[in-house]
């Protein structure tokens, strides 16, 4: 996707894990590659030109379950969505954190289909979540603030969660 990233004025940064994941993940590598591709394309579409996209991986512990978390983070931009108070949202407001995974849900028309895009027109988050769910995992969305750049910036994080088995 280097060509797409440079064509649309985005840089890719790879983050180092806070905790080195220990264990084994069982996935269909082709499906995982397709999902990562689509989430990266989504990050390009919904981030301002000249910003960076961060790909990172961490071990996440939820209760007694260890998971591998693969996160794609992009700088958020103004959206046509509104938050719970009716204000224009930057990124994905909390009240849409599940709706964005609905079939045919879209917030804007990206008129130019990107060369490596497999699932356009509102299916770009629906299908990846279904593919990951079939492998015992999940995709979640979250928002936050990136304090690592020259100034703080709102971000959207898409995280793929996959069961991490002990070796």
Backbone bond lengths (Angstrom), bond angles and torsions (degrees), N, CA, C in turn:
res aa  C-N    CA-C-N  psi(-1)  N-CA   C-N-CA  omega(-1)  CA-C   N-CA-C  phi
1 X - - - 1.463 - - 1.526 112.68 -
2 X 1.329 117.55 5.08 1.461 119.82 -178.22 1.524 111.46 -55.34
3 X 1.338 116.27 -39.66 1.468 120.70 179.64 1.534 110.98 -62.63
4 X 1.338 116.58 -44.64 1.467 120.08 178.35 1.520 111.17 -63.46
5 X 1.328 116.20 -43.49 1.459 119.84 -179.43 1.521 111.14 -60.95
6 X 1.319 117.32 -46.19 1.465 118.98 -178.98 1.523 111.33 -71.92
7 X 1.322 117.58 -38.64 1.472 120.92 178.99 1.529 111.19 -58.97
8 X 1.323 117.39 -37.05 1.460 121.43 -178.15 1.527 112.85 -98.98
9 X 1.334 117.30 10.73 1.461 121.65 173.49 1.514 114.68 69.09
10 X 1.330 117.28 40.42 1.459 121.16 176.83 1.525 108.54 -120.43
11 X 1.306 116.02 144.65 1.469 121.69 174.71 1.517 108.44 -106.16
12 X 1.321 116.90 148.32 1.460 121.45 177.89 1.519 108.64 -108.11
13 X 1.316 116.30 129.16 1.468 122.62 174.68 1.524 107.42 -118.87
14 X 1.307 115.97 143.03 1.461 120.82 178.67 1.515 107.89 -111.22
15 X 1.334 116.20 123.03 1.456 121.85 -179.43 1.511 111.82 -89.95
16 X 1.308 116.38 144.51 1.466 121.70 177.00 1.532 109.31 -85.47
17 X 1.341 117.20 141.60 1.463 119.54 -179.18 1.526 112.52 -66.91
18 X 1.323 115.90 142.64 1.461 121.54 174.84 1.527 109.48 -68.55
19 X 1.334 115.96 -39.67 1.458 123.02 176.08 1.521 106.48 -123.99
20 X 1.321 116.85 124.51 1.462 119.80 178.43 1.529 107.92 -66.92
21 X 1.349 117.68 119.04 1.463 119.62 -178.92 1.528 111.88 -60.81
22 X 1.328 115.49 134.77 1.455 122.31 178.42 1.521 108.04 -118.11
23 X 1.314 116.98 125.92 1.450 120.72 178.39 1.514 111.35 133.49
24 X 1.328 114.25 -165.78 1.453 120.43 -176.50 1.531 109.96 -128.69
25 X 1.315 115.02 140.04 1.459 122.18 175.67 1.519 107.00 -114.24
26 X 1.319 116.75 131.82 1.450 121.07 177.09 1.520 108.44 -106.67
27 X 1.334 116.40 112.02 1.462 121.71 -179.21 1.519 110.06 -142.80
28 X 1.305 115.01 160.54 1.456 121.27 168.60 1.527 105.55 -82.30
29 X 1.322 116.56 110.43 1.456 121.27 -173.47 1.537 112.02 -60.82
30 X 1.321 117.75 -35.01 1.466 120.10 179.26 1.525 110.85 -65.45
31 X 1.326 116.53 -43.37 1.476 119.87 177.95 1.521 110.67 -63.54
32 X 1.341 116.87 -42.63 1.457 120.15 179.94 1.528 110.70 -62.70
33 X 1.329 117.49 -41.25 1.462 120.86 177.57 1.525 111.08 -62.92
34 X 1.329 117.45 -41.56 1.465 120.73 177.91 1.527 111.13 -62.65
35 X 1.327 116.46 -42.59 1.463 121.29 -179.74 1.530 110.01 -64.93
36 X 1.334 117.43 -47.88 1.465 119.97 178.54 1.519 111.39 -60.10
37 X 1.318 116.80 -40.75 1.460 121.62 177.18 1.528 110.38 -58.02
38 X 1.322 116.11 -48.39 1.472 119.90 -176.99 1.524 111.44 -67.20
39 X 1.332 117.65 -38.64 1.460 119.72 178.53 1.528 111.23 -67.92
40 X 1.323 117.59 -35.15 1.468 120.20 175.31 1.524 110.91 -66.36
41 X 1.321 117.04 -41.87 1.466 120.44 177.50 1.523 110.01 -62.53
42 X 1.325 116.85 -41.91 1.460 121.36 177.55 1.535 110.10 -60.16
43 X 1.328 116.38 -41.39 1.464 120.53 178.91 1.532 110.97 -63.93
44 X 1.319 116.88 -38.57 1.471 120.38 177.09 1.529 109.66 -63.62
45 X 1.318 116.38 -47.74 1.471 121.36 -176.62 1.525 112.83 -59.68
46 X 1.330 115.90 -38.75 1.458 119.28 -170.42 1.528 113.10 -111.27
47 X 1.328 115.46 35.66 1.464 120.87 174.33 1.521 108.80 -135.15
48 X 1.319 116.94 150.60 1.462 119.93 179.74 1.535 111.75 -69.27
49 X 1.311 115.36 146.15 1.462 120.61 175.82 1.522 109.51 -57.89
50 X 1.319 115.51 144.04 1.458 120.81 178.44 1.522 114.12 87.79
51 X 1.324 117.84 2.26 1.462 120.68 179.81 1.526 109.70 -101.02
52 X 1.312 115.95 173.32 1.459 119.46 -179.59 1.519 111.07 -110.42
53 X 1.305 113.97 156.29 1.458 122.81 175.18 1.519 105.70 -115.65
54 X 1.331 116.01 131.29 1.460 120.76 -176.96 1.522 109.48 -110.73
55 X 1.308 115.69 129.03 1.453 123.28 175.14 1.524 107.01 -109.31
56 X 1.330 116.89 124.36 1.458 119.95 -179.63 1.524 110.51 -141.21
57 X 1.324 114.65 166.39 1.456 120.72 -178.64 1.520 107.67 -142.65
58 X 1.323 116.43 137.56 1.459 121.74 178.97 1.518 110.30 -146.16
59 X 1.318 115.05 160.46 1.455 121.04 169.63 1.517 106.78 -87.90
60 X 1.316 116.68 129.02 1.457 122.02 -178.50 1.519 107.77 -119.87
61 X 1.314 116.22 131.01 1.465 120.45 178.74 1.519 108.00 -110.70
62 X 1.330 115.90 120.97 1.458 122.52 176.76 1.523 107.32 -121.68
63 X 1.326 115.44 106.76 1.458 119.67 -175.55 1.515 108.95 66.17
64 X 1.335 116.27 -123.00 1.464 120.37 179.39 1.530 111.71 -100.19
65 X 1.328 117.18 8.62 1.468 121.75 -176.51 1.521 111.52 -105.10
66 X 1.327 115.30 130.67 1.456 120.98 172.89 1.521 108.27 -94.97
67 X 1.316 115.65 138.16 1.458 120.57 178.98 1.520 109.60 -134.46
68 X 1.319 114.32 151.04 1.450 120.75 170.35 1.519 106.26 -90.87
69 X 1.302 117.17 123.50 1.461 121.95 177.80 1.512 109.92 -107.69
70 X 1.324 116.39 119.08 1.463 122.24 175.95 1.523 106.04 -109.53
71 X 1.325 116.86 116.38 1.456 121.41 -173.12 1.520 111.50 -115.49
72 X 1.319 114.92 135.66 1.459 122.53 170.86 1.516 106.08 -114.92
73 X 1.320 115.24 120.56 1.473 121.32 -177.11 1.518 109.14 -118.11
74 X 1.334 114.86 133.25 1.459 119.64 175.30 1.519 110.40 -131.26
75 X 1.323 115.45 154.99 1.460 121.04 175.51 1.518 107.54 -65.79
76 X 1.325 116.30 130.99 1.472 121.10 -177.91 1.526 110.08 -79.97
77 X 1.310 115.19 151.30 1.452 120.52 174.81 1.523 109.22 -125.69
78 X 1.315 116.19 168.92 1.471 120.77 178.92 1.525 109.30 -59.39
79 X 1.307 115.42 141.73 1.458 122.50 -175.77 1.526 109.52 -122.32
80 X 1.329 116.03 164.43 1.468 118.77 172.24 1.525 110.70 -82.03
81 X 1.345 116.90 -8.44 1.457 121.16 178.25 1.525 109.78 -73.11
82 X 1.320 114.98 155.75 1.463 119.72 176.08 1.520 108.87 -120.25
83 X 1.326 115.06 151.30 1.458 119.37 178.51 1.526 109.79 -81.02
84 X 1.315 117.14 -175.18 1.472 122.01 -176.26 1.523 113.03 -63.94
85 X 1.338 116.82 -20.80 1.469 120.76 177.90 1.529 111.89 -92.48
86 X 1.340 117.12 -0.81 1.454 121.05 179.20 1.519 114.46 87.82
87 X 1.340 117.71 8.51 1.459 121.50 178.56 1.525 110.75 -86.15
88 X 1.322 116.52 148.41 1.458 119.99 176.68 1.522 108.85 -58.69
89 X 1.314 115.76 133.75 1.458 121.10 -176.39 1.518 111.82 -91.16
90 X 1.310 114.63 151.27 1.457 122.00 167.74 1.519 104.41 -104.69
91 X 1.318 117.04 117.71 1.462 120.08 -176.76 1.514 111.39 80.72
92 X 1.323 116.64 -141.69 1.464 122.79 -177.43 1.521 108.68 -109.87
93 X 1.334 117.21 113.68 1.465 118.50 178.69 1.528 111.19 -69.62
94 X 1.322 115.95 155.13 1.464 122.15 -177.23 1.529 112.27 -53.15
95 X 1.327 117.73 -38.72 1.465 119.88 -177.42 1.538 112.58 -69.84
96 X 1.332 118.49 -3.84 1.471 122.43 176.57 1.527 111.85 -114.52
97 X 1.330 118.67 8.69 1.464 120.88 -173.16 1.535 113.59 -63.35
98 X 1.314 118.57 -22.33 1.468 121.20 173.75 1.529 111.54 -103.42
99 X 1.309 117.14 -32.49 1.463 121.42 -177.88 1.516 112.31 -59.43
100 X 1.337 117.92 -34.37 1.465 120.58 -178.24 1.524 112.48 -62.54
101 X 1.341 117.89 -16.50 1.457 121.66 178.89 1.530 112.55 -93.95
102 X 1.327 117.57 1.67 1.470 121.02 177.69 1.531 110.18 -71.70
103 X 1.329 115.69 148.09 1.456 121.14 177.38 1.527 110.04 -63.22
104 X 1.306 116.71 131.44 1.465 126.89 178.41 1.522 114.11 71.23
105 X 1.332 117.98 11.14 1.462 119.18 175.07 1.523 108.58 -76.65
106 X 1.316 115.85 130.36 1.460 120.95 174.77 1.518 108.72 -148.42
107 X 1.316 116.03 150.37 1.459 119.56 179.75 1.510 111.99 -102.62
108 X 1.317 116.33 -18.86 1.463 118.99 178.15 1.507 108.59 -161.62
109 X 1.292 114.76 160.57 1.447 120.85 178.43 1.523 108.50 -91.38
110 X 1.308 116.12 119.23 1.459 120.66 174.50 1.512 103.89 -95.04
111 X 1.328 116.56 92.61 1.458 121.90 -167.17 1.520 114.13 -59.87
112 X 1.303 117.60 -27.96 1.451 119.93 179.80 1.521 108.90 -97.51
113 X 1.319 115.81 113.18 1.471 119.16 178.03 1.521 107.83 -70.35
114 X 1.296 115.91 132.86 1.458 120.43 -178.68 1.523 109.68 -78.33
115 X 1.336 117.24 147.17 1.473 120.82 -173.44 1.525 115.61 -54.25
116 X 1.321 119.11 -37.73 1.465 121.06 -175.90 1.529 113.07 -101.34
117 X 1.314 116.60 11.35 1.464 120.71 -178.56 1.525 110.24 -75.94
118 X 1.343 115.77 124.81 1.464 120.07 -179.56 1.520 113.09 -97.50
119 X 1.339 116.89 -32.42 1.457 119.81 -172.22 1.527 110.39 -127.55
120 X 1.323 118.13 82.39 1.474 120.49 179.99 1.531 111.59 -86.06
121 X 1.293 115.73 -176.88 1.466 124.12 170.30 1.524 114.55 59.81
122 X 1.314 116.50 44.52 1.456 119.10 172.67 1.509 115.96 88.95
123 X 1.319 118.41 7.18 1.465 119.17 176.35 1.523 111.58 -111.46
124 X 1.327 117.33 2.24 1.456 123.28 -175.08 1.505 116.43 -67.28
125 X 1.322 119.67 -18.42 1.469 121.16 173.14 1.530 110.81 -109.28
126 X 1.323 117.07 -27.28 1.460 122.12 -179.81 1.536 110.98 -62.83
127 X 1.322 116.63 -52.81 1.462 120.86 -176.42 1.533 111.50 -66.43
128 X 1.332 119.80 -46.19 1.465 118.18 177.15 1.529 113.40 -56.70
129 X 1.327 117.42 -40.91 1.464 118.42 179.93 1.527 110.45 -64.12
130 X 1.332 117.10 -40.18 1.469 120.43 178.28 1.532 111.02 -63.17
131 X 1.335 117.36 -41.89 1.459 120.66 179.54 1.525 111.73 -63.80
132 X 1.318 117.01 -41.97 1.467 120.64 179.57 1.524 110.47 -70.79
133 X 1.331 117.05 -37.91 1.468 120.33 178.84 1.536 110.98 -61.64
134 X 1.334 116.83 -37.66 1.472 120.90 178.05 1.526 111.96 -61.99
135 X 1.321 116.32 -20.26 1.456 120.97 -178.88 1.534 111.82 -102.65
136 X 1.334 115.41 15.80 1.457 120.37 177.28 1.510 114.26 83.44
137 X 1.316 117.09 10.05 1.455 121.07 -177.88 1.515 112.96 -111.66
138 X 1.316 115.18 -165.32 1.469 122.08 -176.31 1.519 108.65 -155.66
139 X 1.296 116.75 157.41 1.468 121.68 170.39 1.516 106.91 -122.34
140 X 1.321 115.64 132.02 1.457 120.11 177.22 1.525 108.91 -127.04
141 X 1.309 114.28 159.65 1.469 120.48 178.22 1.521 108.42 -119.61
142 X 1.300 115.01 146.60 1.454 120.80 176.68 1.513 109.85 -149.39
143 X 1.302 116.13 163.76 1.458 121.02 177.02 1.519 108.44 -123.72
144 X 1.293 115.32 164.26 1.454 119.77 179.66 1.511 110.30 -174.68
145 X 1.312 115.87 -159.65 1.448 122.45 179.73 1.518 108.87 -131.81
146 X 1.321 116.13 132.95 1.460 122.41 176.50 1.522 107.83 -95.61
147 X 1.323 116.15 119.07 1.467 121.08 -179.26 1.526 111.99 -104.70
148 X 1.347 117.72 10.17 1.459 119.73 -174.16 1.525 113.94 -88.71
149 X 1.304 118.47 -15.27 1.460 121.24 -178.78 1.511 112.32 -88.43
150 X 1.333 116.43 -170.24 1.466 120.20 -179.97 1.525 112.96 -63.21
151 X 1.340 116.04 -27.26 1.466 120.27 173.89 1.522 108.63 -145.75
152 X 1.300 116.43 156.55 1.471 121.06 -179.95 1.515 110.13 -62.38
153 X 1.337 115.35 144.38 1.463 120.03 -179.58 1.528 109.42 -142.49
154 X 1.346 117.37 140.80 1.471 119.61 175.78 1.528 109.34 -70.95
155 X 1.331 116.02 144.09 1.459 120.94 -178.29 1.530 111.51 -133.15
156 X 1.316 114.31 158.26 1.461 123.38 170.93 1.518 106.19 -115.30
157 X 1.337 115.72 135.52 1.464 121.41 178.94 1.520 109.57 -121.88
158 X 1.323 116.61 123.53 1.459 122.78 171.05 1.519 106.07 -104.02
159 X 1.339 116.73 122.30 1.462 120.41 -177.47 1.515 110.45 -120.37
160 X 1.315 115.01 124.40 1.459 122.62 172.57 1.525 106.52 -88.19
161 X 1.317 117.02 125.19 1.467 122.44 178.57 1.520 108.42 -111.05
162 X 1.329 116.73 122.94 1.455 121.97 179.65 1.518 109.59 -125.81
163 X 1.347 118.44 139.01 1.467 120.73 179.16 1.524 111.09 -58.91
164 X 1.311 115.87 133.87 1.453 122.81 -179.43 1.531 107.04 -109.70
165 X 1.317 116.59 112.30 1.462 122.55 -177.13 1.525 109.04 -93.49
166 X 1.329 116.40 147.77 1.466 120.55 173.77 1.518 108.56 -68.52
167 X 1.317 115.61 142.63 1.482 118.94 -179.44 1.500 110.66 -76.20
